[in-house]
Amino acid sequence: KSEEPYQRQLIMQFIPSRPNSSKAALATKNPNALFIDAPVSGGVPGAVNRTLTFMAGCSKETLSPLESLFMCMGKRAISCGVVGSGQVAKVCNNLILGISMTAVSLAENHSRS
C-alpha cells in the first residue's frame, strides 16, 4: 500500500474557538495544510453589507496573497500574528465591547438618579 502525499490545502476558520484547538486537530490530518484562524467583527449587518473585519491568525506574508478573498466578504483583514492570534484578538475585541457597553449603561443609570 503506497501512501499518497498530502496536497497543500488552505483552511480558514471564521468562527471563534480556543486559540490552538483547531490547529492541533488539523495537524493530525494534514501536516502540509495552511491554517488561518480568522474570526470576524461586524455581526449580521457587516455580513449583509460586506463590511466585516477579519482578525487573521497568520503572518502578513501569508495574508497578502489572500487579501482579495477576504475582501469578497468584508472590508478589512488584519494580520494578528501566528495561528491562534486571531482568536485572541477576537476575545480582546469582545472584552472592549463589553466594557464599553457596561460604561454606557452605568453612565445612563447614574444620570437618571
Residue frames as a rotation matrix with the C-alpha (Angstrom) as fourth column:
LYS 1
0.588 0.809 0.000 0.00
0.809 -0.588 0.000 0.00
0.000 0.000 -1.000 0.00
SER 2
-0.553 -0.761 0.339 1.55
0.754 -0.630 -0.185 3.28
0.355 0.153 0.922 -1.06
GLU 3
0.068 0.541 -0.838 0.66
0.778 -0.555 -0.295 6.47
-0.625 -0.632 -0.459 0.71
GLU 4
0.346 0.144 0.927 -0.40
0.769 -0.609 -0.192 9.49
0.537 0.780 -0.322 -1.31
PRO 5
-0.759 -0.584 -0.288 1.42
0.648 -0.631 -0.426 12.65
0.067 -0.510 0.858 -0.35
TYR 6
0.163 0.822 -0.546 -0.83
0.775 -0.449 -0.444 15.33
-0.610 -0.351 -0.710 1.03
GLN 7
-0.100 -0.111 0.989 -1.54
0.771 -0.637 0.007 18.25
0.629 0.763 0.149 -1.22
ARG 8
-0.954 -0.252 -0.164 -1.25
0.300 -0.771 -0.561 21.76
0.015 -0.585 0.811 0.14
GLN 9
-0.003 0.998 0.070 -4.60
0.869 -0.032 0.494 22.92
0.495 0.062 -0.867 1.49
LEU 10
-0.849 -0.079 0.522 -5.84
-0.144 -0.916 -0.373 26.28
0.507 -0.392 0.767 2.71
ILE 11
-0.075 0.820 -0.567 -8.21
0.822 0.373 0.431 26.01
0.565 -0.433 -0.702 5.63
MET 12
-0.781 -0.098 0.617 -9.72
-0.158 -0.925 -0.347 29.12
0.604 -0.368 0.707 7.17
GLN 13
-0.309 0.664 -0.680 -11.80
0.914 0.406 -0.019 29.12
0.263 -0.628 -0.733 10.32
PHE 14
-0.502 0.194 0.843 -14.10
0.043 -0.968 0.248 32.10
0.864 0.161 0.478 10.78
ILE 15
0.633 0.773 -0.035 -15.87
0.039 0.013 0.999 31.03
0.773 -0.634 -0.022 13.97
PRO 16
0.138 -0.594 0.793 -14.45
-0.912 -0.388 -0.132 31.71
0.386 -0.705 -0.595 17.43
SER 17
0.790 0.032 -0.612 -12.74
0.159 0.954 0.255 28.82
0.592 -0.299 0.748 19.21
ARG 18
0.775 -0.621 -0.120 -9.88
0.103 -0.064 0.993 28.17
-0.624 -0.782 0.015 21.59
PRO 19
0.489 -0.570 -0.660 -6.67
-0.759 -0.651 0.001 29.52
-0.430 0.500 -0.751 20.04
ASN 20
-0.506 -0.825 -0.252 -4.87
-0.845 0.415 0.338 26.19
-0.174 0.384 -0.907 19.46
SER 21
-0.109 0.502 0.858 -7.66
-0.288 0.810 -0.510 23.60
-0.951 -0.303 0.057 19.41
SER 22
0.853 0.511 -0.109 -8.43
-0.230 0.179 -0.957 23.69
-0.469 0.841 0.270 15.70
LYS 23
0.335 -0.813 -0.477 -4.79
-0.908 -0.142 -0.395 23.80
0.253 0.565 -0.785 14.62
ALA 24
-0.499 -0.536 0.681 -3.95
-0.737 0.676 -0.009 20.75
-0.455 -0.506 -0.732 16.72
ALA 25
0.250 0.680 0.689 -6.84
-0.062 0.722 -0.689 18.76
-0.966 0.130 0.222 15.23
LEU 26
0.894 0.092 -0.438 -5.87
-0.416 -0.189 -0.889 19.82
-0.165 0.978 -0.131 11.71
ALA 27
0.044 -0.990 -0.137 -2.17
-0.999 -0.047 0.021 18.98
-0.028 0.136 -0.990 12.11
THR 28
-0.356 -0.148 0.923 -3.00
-0.358 0.933 0.012 15.33
-0.863 -0.327 -0.385 12.74
LYS 29
0.566 0.679 0.468 -4.92
0.211 0.429 -0.878 15.10
-0.797 0.596 0.100 9.45
ASN 30
0.703 -0.339 0.625 -2.70
0.643 -0.075 -0.763 17.03
0.306 0.938 0.165 7.05
PRO 31
0.278 -0.672 -0.687 0.64
0.707 -0.340 0.620 18.39
-0.650 -0.658 0.380 8.22
ASN 32
-0.688 -0.562 0.460 1.01
0.718 -0.435 0.543 20.37
-0.105 0.704 0.702 4.95
ALA 33
0.271 0.893 0.360 -2.19
0.892 -0.374 0.255 22.37
0.362 0.252 -0.898 5.41
LEU 34
-0.851 -0.365 0.378 -2.07
0.239 -0.909 -0.341 26.13
0.468 -0.200 0.861 5.77
PHE 35
0.022 0.866 -0.499 -4.45
0.954 0.130 0.268 27.00
0.297 -0.483 -0.824 8.58
ILE 36
-0.836 -0.176 0.519 -5.67
0.068 -0.973 -0.220 30.53
0.544 -0.149 0.826 9.30
ASP 37
-0.210 0.790 -0.576 -7.98
0.961 0.060 -0.268 31.38
-0.177 -0.610 -0.772 12.14
ALA 38
-0.921 -0.089 0.378 -9.90
0.231 -0.909 0.348 34.49
0.313 0.408 0.858 11.11
PRO 39
-0.218 0.884 -0.414 -12.81
0.923 0.050 -0.381 35.34
-0.316 -0.465 -0.827 13.38
VAL 40
-0.386 0.177 0.905 -14.87
0.619 -0.678 0.396 38.31
0.684 0.714 0.152 12.29
SER 41
-0.596 0.310 -0.741 -16.18
0.487 -0.594 -0.640 41.53
-0.638 -0.743 0.203 13.74
GLY 42
-0.931 0.296 -0.211 -19.20
-0.362 -0.695 0.621 43.29
0.037 0.655 0.755 12.34
GLY 43
-0.502 0.770 0.395 -22.09
-0.133 0.382 -0.915 40.94
-0.855 -0.511 -0.089 13.06
VAL 44
-0.002 0.637 0.771 -25.02
0.781 0.482 -0.396 40.29
-0.624 0.601 -0.499 10.76
PRO 45
0.846 0.318 -0.428 -25.09
0.021 -0.822 -0.569 43.86
-0.532 0.472 -0.703 9.39
GLY 46
0.022 -0.931 -0.365 -21.41
-0.712 -0.270 0.648 43.54
-0.702 0.246 -0.669 8.47
ALA 47
-0.583 -0.185 0.791 -22.03
0.246 0.888 0.388 40.23
-0.774 0.421 -0.473 6.73
VAL 48
0.396 0.836 0.380 -25.01
0.709 -0.015 -0.705 41.58
-0.584 0.549 -0.598 4.78
ASN 49
0.948 0.004 -0.317 -23.18
-0.132 -0.905 -0.404 44.76
-0.289 0.425 -0.858 3.77
ARG 50
0.636 -0.768 0.075 -19.79
0.673 0.506 -0.540 43.06
0.377 0.394 0.839 3.25
THR 51
0.444 -0.474 0.760 -18.12
-0.429 -0.857 -0.285 45.31
0.787 -0.199 -0.584 5.81
LEU 52
0.972 -0.077 -0.221 -16.74
0.221 0.614 0.757 42.63
0.077 -0.785 0.614 8.11
THR 53
0.301 -0.938 0.171 -13.31
-0.909 -0.337 -0.245 42.91
0.288 -0.081 -0.954 9.67
PHE 54
0.839 -0.105 -0.534 -11.25
0.116 0.993 -0.014 39.71
0.531 -0.050 0.846 9.81
MET 55
0.483 -0.708 0.515 -8.69
-0.858 -0.265 0.440 39.18
-0.175 -0.654 -0.736 12.57
ALA 56
0.803 -0.121 -0.583 -6.38
-0.281 0.786 -0.550 36.70
0.525 0.606 0.598 10.87
GLY 57
0.642 -0.605 0.471 -4.05
-0.363 0.302 0.882 34.45
-0.675 -0.737 -0.026 12.79
CYS 58
0.603 -0.534 0.593 -1.28
0.786 0.526 -0.326 34.43
-0.138 0.663 0.736 10.20
SER 59
-0.337 -0.820 -0.463 1.70
0.600 -0.566 0.566 36.46
-0.726 -0.087 0.682 9.09
LYS 60
0.212 0.339 -0.916 1.42
-0.396 -0.827 -0.398 39.50
-0.893 0.448 -0.041 6.81
GLU 61
-0.666 -0.557 -0.497 3.25
-0.686 0.196 0.700 37.49
-0.293 0.807 -0.513 4.13
THR 62
-0.856 0.424 0.296 0.62
0.448 0.894 0.012 34.74
-0.259 0.143 -0.955 4.32
LEU 63
-0.017 0.928 -0.372 -2.27
0.475 -0.319 -0.820 37.20
-0.880 -0.191 -0.435 4.37
SER 64
-0.390 -0.215 -0.895 -1.14
-0.413 -0.828 0.379 39.36
-0.823 0.518 0.235 1.46
PRO 65
-0.954 0.015 -0.300 -1.93
-0.283 0.293 0.913 36.95
0.102 0.956 -0.275 -1.44
LEU 66
-0.619 0.762 -0.190 -5.26
0.771 0.636 0.036 36.04
0.148 -0.125 -0.981 0.20
GLU 67
-0.814 0.243 -0.527 -6.47
0.101 -0.835 -0.541 39.60
-0.571 -0.494 0.655 0.72
SER 68
-0.732 0.569 -0.374 -8.78
-0.625 -0.342 0.702 39.58
0.272 0.748 0.606 -2.32
LEU 69
-0.490 0.548 -0.678 -10.55
0.391 0.834 0.391 36.53
0.779 -0.074 -0.622 -0.89
PHE 70
-0.565 0.244 -0.788 -11.18
0.775 -0.169 -0.609 38.36
-0.282 -0.955 -0.093 2.37
MET 71
-0.860 0.182 -0.476 -12.31
-0.221 -0.975 0.026 41.49
-0.459 0.128 0.879 0.52
CYS 72
-0.701 0.672 -0.238 -15.08
-0.034 0.303 0.952 39.49
0.713 0.676 -0.190 -1.18
MET 73
-0.008 0.692 -0.722 -16.65
0.776 0.459 0.432 39.14
0.630 -0.557 -0.541 2.26
GLY 74
0.529 0.160 -0.833 -15.58
0.777 -0.486 0.400 42.25
-0.341 -0.859 -0.382 4.12
LYS 75
0.936 -0.136 0.325 -13.68
0.037 -0.879 -0.475 45.50
0.350 0.457 -0.818 4.13
ARG 76
0.280 -0.868 0.410 -10.59
-0.903 -0.383 -0.195 44.74
0.326 -0.315 -0.891 6.22
ALA 77
0.856 -0.172 -0.487 -8.31
0.277 0.949 0.152 41.83
0.436 -0.265 0.860 7.04
ILE 78
0.519 -0.658 0.546 -5.71
-0.809 -0.584 0.065 42.36
0.276 -0.475 -0.835 9.76
SER 79
0.169 -0.573 -0.802 -2.76
0.136 0.819 -0.557 40.07
0.976 -0.015 0.216 10.39
CYS 80
0.793 0.196 0.577 -2.66
-0.518 -0.283 0.807 39.36
0.321 -0.939 -0.122 14.13
GLY 81
-0.124 -0.908 0.399 0.43
-0.974 0.189 0.127 37.13
-0.191 -0.373 -0.908 14.13
VAL 82
-0.928 -0.353 -0.118 0.76
-0.368 0.919 0.145 33.38
0.057 0.178 -0.982 14.48
VAL 83
-0.303 0.831 -0.466 -2.11
-0.005 0.487 0.873 30.91
0.953 0.267 -0.143 14.18
GLY 84
-0.090 0.382 -0.920 -4.39
0.951 0.307 0.035 31.36
0.296 -0.872 -0.391 17.18
SER 85
-0.846 -0.327 -0.421 -3.75
0.455 -0.854 -0.252 35.10
-0.278 -0.405 0.871 17.43
GLY 86
-0.693 0.679 0.243 -6.94
-0.156 -0.471 0.868 35.89
0.704 0.564 0.432 15.54
GLN 87
0.153 0.747 -0.646 -8.90
0.588 0.457 0.667 34.14
0.794 -0.482 -0.370 18.28
VAL 88
-0.308 -0.360 -0.881 -7.06
0.934 -0.290 -0.208 36.13
-0.180 -0.887 0.426 20.96
ALA 89
-0.995 -0.049 0.086 -7.77
0.072 -0.955 0.289 39.39
0.068 0.294 0.953 19.10
LYS 90
-0.299 0.954 -0.004 -11.47
0.063 0.024 0.998 38.45
0.952 0.298 -0.067 18.90
VAL 91
0.154 0.303 -0.940 -11.63
0.924 0.293 0.246 37.86
0.350 -0.907 -0.235 22.66
CYS 92
-0.676 -0.474 -0.564 -9.96
0.644 -0.753 -0.139 41.24
-0.359 -0.457 0.814 23.28
ASN 93
-0.861 0.423 0.283 -12.39
-0.067 -0.645 0.761 42.90
0.505 0.636 0.583 20.87
ASN 94
0.057 0.936 -0.347 -15.34
0.388 0.299 0.872 41.37
0.920 -0.184 -0.346 22.73
LEU 95
-0.111 -0.179 -0.978 -13.90
0.993 -0.052 -0.103 42.45
-0.032 -0.982 0.184 26.10
ILE 96
-0.952 -0.274 -0.138 -13.56
0.264 -0.961 0.086 46.04
-0.156 0.046 0.987 24.92
LEU 97
-0.540 0.827 0.156 -17.12
-0.087 -0.239 0.967 45.97
0.837 0.509 0.201 23.57
GLY 98
0.170 0.609 -0.774 -18.43
0.724 0.456 0.518 44.58
0.669 -0.648 -0.364 26.87
ILE 99
-0.443 -0.418 -0.793 -16.57
0.851 -0.474 -0.226 47.18
-0.282 -0.775 0.566 28.93
SER 100
-0.985 0.086 0.149 -17.87
-0.011 -0.895 0.447 49.98
0.172 0.439 0.882 26.69
MET 101
-0.214 0.972 -0.095 -21.45
0.121 0.122 0.985 48.72
0.969 0.199 -0.144 26.95
THR 102
0.100 0.182 -0.978 -21.15
0.957 0.250 0.145 48.49
0.271 -0.951 -0.150 30.75
ALA 103
-0.767 -0.472 -0.435 -19.74
0.575 -0.806 -0.139 52.02
-0.285 -0.356 0.890 30.98
VAL 104
-0.803 0.534 0.263 -22.56
-0.173 -0.633 0.755 53.46
0.570 0.561 0.601 28.86
SER 105
0.062 0.864 -0.500 -25.15
0.424 0.431 0.796 51.59
0.903 -0.261 -0.340 30.90
LEU 106
-0.112 -0.186 -0.976 -23.69
0.993 -0.063 -0.101 52.81
-0.043 -0.981 0.191 34.19
ALA 107
-0.960 -0.268 -0.085 -23.48
0.260 -0.961 0.096 56.39
-0.108 0.070 0.992 32.92
GLU 108
-0.500 0.850 0.168 -27.10
-0.115 -0.258 0.959 56.30
0.858 0.460 0.227 31.78
ASN 109
0.215 0.558 -0.801 -28.23
0.724 0.460 0.514 54.79
0.656 -0.691 -0.305 35.08
HIS 110
-0.434 -0.484 -0.760 -26.23
0.873 -0.435 -0.222 57.38
-0.223 -0.760 0.611 37.04
SER 111
-0.966 0.056 0.253 -27.70
0.051 -0.917 0.396 60.26
0.254 0.396 0.883 35.02
ARG 112
-0.125 0.991 -0.054 -31.22
0.117 0.069 0.991 59.18
0.985 0.118 -0.125 36.00
SER 113
0.225 0.220 -0.949 -30.51
0.904 0.317 0.287 59.28
0.365 -0.922 -0.128 39.72
